[in-house]
Amino acid sequence: MQRKIILVAVIALACAASSEAKAGGYLYVAGGASNTVGEYNASTGAAIKVPLVSGLSNNAYPVGVAVSGSDLFVSTFNANTIGEYNASTGAAINASLVSGLNGPKGIAVSGSALFVANPGAVFSSGAATIGEYDASTGVAINASLVSGLNSPYGIAVSGSDLFVTSPFAGTIGEYNASTGAAINASLVSGLGNPAGIAVSGSDLFVANSGAGTIGEYNASTGAPINASLVSGLNGPGGIAVSGLDLYVSYGGNTIGEYNASTGAPINASLVSGLNFPALIAVTNPPASVPEPASLSLLAAGALGLAAIRRRARR
């Protein structure tokens, strides 16, 4: 009986460790004016490591963030680079993975491909591009994958589709992520300065900075599902989705969390006190790696079970 109790306890501890590892994703925030990137708990808003990435060149102004596995990619608007960092420690892997850009903003990663919105001169019409680079080496695959754009800002990739916001044109365009060919350059139009963009399944979420709303659209047709899913925001910019959680940077100092289906606030001030946050990214923690405290409990339980077995044999 005693051995059964200990065994049940060990199983319970294992389940608790797995649950703890899965709880609370990671929210990465490009600090913009703070010249840093911060990492927060996506469930509680608690700071995990702030700043996670620091020491950027003077007034680099990080705008875009994207995460792939253990790699964190950061676009710096004024330094004209894409840097690669360790997503857990913030250590630089290659702070100038891609250089020589012209005011890069939104970035997205899909497999080994890194996509970058390179708007060029502000308010320029038809001079901006979306470039594709090797996410490991930074080598250009096609620096002008999509061209002739009007100051693109946010980008998102879903399968073979690349979605791009153009704030000054008030549109979201859809392009082939492999060839750059336009699928629908005005998939969604008539928006109010669209900035950040995120895709989840067949849903496309867009931060309409000028209108103060988050809109939801059909990613295939561009038809509005709810053009004012979230409203009353002050200059929403960055946006990220994880399951039913929708994260939005707004007001120059706040990250809010909302229900991605209903738009209802979960925590409108999940993270506050920021310094002009720009674009954001969210990831889930690795489910297979328990926290150190959980590992200790599992070890203690296993030792206890082993001791009982030894006594039983005697």
C-alpha positions in Angstrom: 0.0 0.0 0.0 2.8 2.4 0.9 4.5 1.8 -2.4 1.2 2.5 -4.3 0.9 5.8 -2.4 4.4 6.9 -3.3 3.9 5.9 -6.9 0.7 7.9 -7.1 2.6 10.9 -5.6 5.3 10.6 -8.2 2.8 10.5 -11.0 1.0 13.5 -9.6 4.3 15.4 -9.4 5.1 14.5 -13.0 1.7 15.8 -14.1 2.2 19.0 -12.1 5.6 19.5 -13.7 4.2 19.1 -17.1 1.4 21.5 -16.3 3.8 24.0 -15.0 6.0 23.8 -18.1 3.0 24.4 -20.3 1.5 27.3 -18.3 2.3 30.8 -19.3 3.7 31.4 -22.7 6.4 34.0 -23.5 5.6 37.5 -24.7 8.3 39.4 -26.5 8.0 43.1 -26.8 10.1 45.4 -29.1 10.8 48.3 -26.8 11.1 51.0 -29.4 12.0 54.1 -27.5 13.5 52.0 -24.6 16.0 50.6 -27.2 15.5 47.1 -25.7 13.5 43.9 -26.1 11.6 42.6 -23.0 10.3 39.2 -22.2 7.1 38.7 -20.1 4.9 35.9 -18.9 2.0 35.8 -21.4 -0.5 34.7 -18.7 0.4 37.0 -15.9 2.2 39.8 -17.5 5.1 39.4 -15.0 8.5 40.4 -16.3 10.7 37.3 -17.0 13.7 39.3 -18.2 13.6 43.0 -18.8 15.5 43.9 -20.7 16.1 40.6 -22.4 18.1 42.3 -25.2 20.0 45.5 -24.5 23.2 47.1 -25.6 21.8 48.0 -29.0 23.5 50.7 -30.9 22.5 54.2 -29.9 18.9 55.0 -30.9 18.6 51.7 -32.8 14.9 51.7 -32.2 13.9 48.1 -32.3 10.5 47.7 -34.0 9.9 44.1 -35.1 10.3 40.8 -33.2 9.9 37.2 -34.4 10.7 33.9 -32.6 11.6 30.6 -34.1 12.6 27.8 -31.7 15.4 29.2 -29.6 16.1 32.1 -31.9 14.8 35.7 -31.5 15.0 38.0 -34.4 14.9 41.8 -33.9 14.6 44.6 -36.6 16.1 47.9 -35.7 14.6 50.8 -37.6 17.4 53.3 -37.2 20.3 50.8 -37.2 19.0 49.2 -40.4 19.7 45.7 -39.3 18.1 42.4 -38.3 19.8 40.9 -35.3 19.6 37.3 -34.0 19.6 36.6 -30.3 19.1 33.7 -27.9 15.4 33.8 -27.0 16.0 32.6 -23.5 19.1 34.5 -22.5 19.1 37.5 -24.9 22.7 36.8 -25.8 23.7 38.0 -29.2 24.1 35.2 -31.8 24.6 37.7 -34.7 23.6 41.3 -33.9 24.0 42.1 -37.6 22.6 39.0 -39.2 21.2 41.2 -42.0 22.5 44.7 -42.5 22.3 47.5 -45.0 18.5 47.7 -44.9 16.4 50.9 -45.1 14.3 51.3 -42.0 13.2 47.7 -41.5 10.0 47.2 -39.5 7.9 44.0 -39.4 9.6 40.6 -39.6 8.3 37.1 -39.8 10.0 33.6 -39.9 8.8 30.5 -41.7 11.1 27.6 -41.6 14.5 28.7 -42.8 13.1 31.9 -44.4 13.2 35.3 -42.7 10.9 37.9 -44.2 11.5 41.7 -43.7 9.4 44.7 -44.4 11.8 47.3 -45.7 9.8 50.5 -46.2 12.6 52.8 -47.4 11.9 56.5 -47.2 8.8 57.3 -45.2 5.8 58.3 -47.2 7.5 57.0 -50.3 5.1 55.4 -52.8 6.1 52.3 -54.7 9.7 52.3 -53.4 9.4 49.8 -50.6 10.0 46.0 -50.6 9.6 42.8 -48.7 12.9 41.0 -48.6 13.5 37.3 -48.0 16.7 36.1 -46.2 18.2 32.9 -44.9 17.3 32.8 -41.2 20.6 31.1 -40.3 23.1 33.0 -42.4 21.3 36.2 -43.2 22.2 35.8 -46.9 19.6 37.4 -49.2 17.4 34.9 -51.0 15.5 37.6 -52.7 15.9 41.1 -51.3 13.0 42.4 -53.4 10.7 39.4 -53.1 7.8 41.9 -53.2 8.4 45.4 -54.6 6.4 48.5 -55.5 4.9 48.8 -52.0 3.9 51.9 -50.1 5.7 51.9 -46.7 4.9 48.3 -45.5 4.8 47.9 -41.7 3.5 44.6 -40.4 3.9 41.2 -42.0 2.7 37.7 -41.2 3.2 34.3 -42.9 0.8 31.4 -43.0 1.8 28.5 -45.2 2.4 29.8 -48.7 0.7 33.2 -48.0 2.4 36.4 -46.9 0.3 39.2 -45.6 1.5 42.8 -45.5 0.0 46.0 -44.0 0.5 49.3 -45.7 -0.6 52.1 -43.2 -0.5 54.9 -45.7 -2.5 53.0 -48.3 -4.9 51.6 -45.7 -4.6 48.1 -47.0 -3.6 44.6 -46.3 -2.0 42.8 -49.3 -1.6 39.0 -49.8 1.3 37.6 -51.7 2.9 34.3 -52.5 5.6 33.7 -49.9 7.7 31.8 -52.4 7.5 33.9 -55.5 6.3 37.3 -54.2 3.6 37.3 -56.8 0.5 39.3 -55.7 -2.5 37.1 -54.8 -4.6 40.1 -53.8 -2.7 43.4 -53.3 -5.8 44.9 -51.7 -7.2 41.9 -49.8 -8.5 44.3 -47.2 -8.9 48.0 -48.0 -10.3 51.2 -46.4 -8.5 50.6 -43.1 -7.3 53.3 -40.7 -3.5 53.1 -40.7 -3.1 49.3 -40.2 0.0 48.4 -38.4 0.5 45.0 -36.7 -1.0 41.9 -38.2 -1.3 38.3 -37.1 -2.8 35.1 -38.6 -4.5 32.3 -36.7 -6.0 29.5 -38.8 -8.4 31.2 -41.3 -8.5 34.4 -39.2 -6.5 37.5 -39.9 -6.2 40.1 -37.1 -5.2 43.6 -37.7 -4.3 46.6 -35.5 -6.0 49.7 -37.0 -3.9 52.3 -35.4 -5.8 55.3 -36.7 -9.3 53.9 -35.9 -8.3 52.5 -32.5 -9.6 49.1 -33.3 -8.6 45.5 -33.8 -10.3 44.0 -36.8 -10.9 40.4 -37.7 -11.0 39.3 -41.3 -11.2 36.1 -43.4 -7.6 35.4 -44.4 -8.7 33.9 -47.7 -11.3 36.4 -48.9 -10.6 39.5 -46.8 -14.2 39.7 -45.8 -14.7 41.3 -42.4 -15.7 38.9 -39.6 -15.7 41.7 -37.1 -14.1 44.9 -38.1 -14.3 46.2 -34.6 -13.5 43.1 -32.6 -11.8 45.3 -30.1 -12.5 49.0 -30.0 -11.7 52.2 -28.0 -7.9 51.6 -28.0 -5.4 54.4 -28.3 -3.2 53.9 -31.3 -2.9 50.0 -31.3 0.3 48.9 -33.0 1.7 45.4 -32.3 -0.5 42.4 -32.3 0.0 38.6 -31.6 -2.3 35.6 -31.2 -1.8 32.4 -29.3 -4.9 30.1 -29.2 -7.8 32.2 -27.9 -5.5 34.9 -26.5 -5.0 38.1 -28.5 -2.3 40.5 -27.4 -2.2 44.2 -28.4 0.3 47.0 -27.7 -1.4 50.4 -27.4 -1.4 53.7 -25.7 2.4 54.0 -25.9 2.9 52.0 -22.6 0.6 49.0 -22.4 0.1 45.4 -23.6 -3.5 44.3 -23.3 -4.9 40.7 -23.5 -8.3 40.0 -25.2 -10.4 37.0 -26.2 -9.6 36.3 -29.8 -13.1 35.1 -30.5 -15.2 37.7 -28.7 -12.9 40.6 -28.3 -13.7 40.7 -24.6 -10.9 42.0 -22.4 -9.1 39.4 -20.3 -6.6 41.9 -18.9 -6.5 45.3 -20.7 -3.4 46.2 -18.7 -1.5 42.9 -18.8 1.8 44.7 -19.1 2.0 48.4 -18.3 4.6 51.1 -17.8 6.3 50.5 -21.1 8.1 53.1 -23.2 6.4 53.1 -26.6 6.3 49.4 -27.4 6.2 48.5 -31.0 5.6 45.1 -32.5 5.2 42.0 -30.3 5.5 38.2 -30.6 4.1 35.4 -28.4 5.3 31.8 -28.1 4.4 28.8 -26.0 7.0 27.4 -23.6 8.5 23.9 -24.3 6.1 21.4 -22.8 8.8 18.8 -22.4 11.0 20.7 -20.0 9.8 20.9 -16.4 10.9 23.8 -14.2 13.9 23.2 -11.9 11.7 23.0 -8.8 9.6 20.4 -10.4 12.6 18.4 -11.4 13.7 18.4 -7.7 10.3 17.1 -6.6 10.4 14.4 -9.2 13.8 13.3 -8.1 12.8 13.2 -4.5 9.7 11.2 -5.3 11.7 8.7 -7.3 14.3 8.3 -4.6 11.5 7.7 -2.1 10.0 5.0 -4.2 13.4 3.4 -4.7 14.0 3.3 -1.0 10.7 1.6 -0.3 11.5 -1.0 -3.0 14.8 -1.7 -1.3 13.1 -2.2 2.1 10.5 -4.5 0.6 13.2 -6.7 -0.9 14.8 -7.1 2.5 
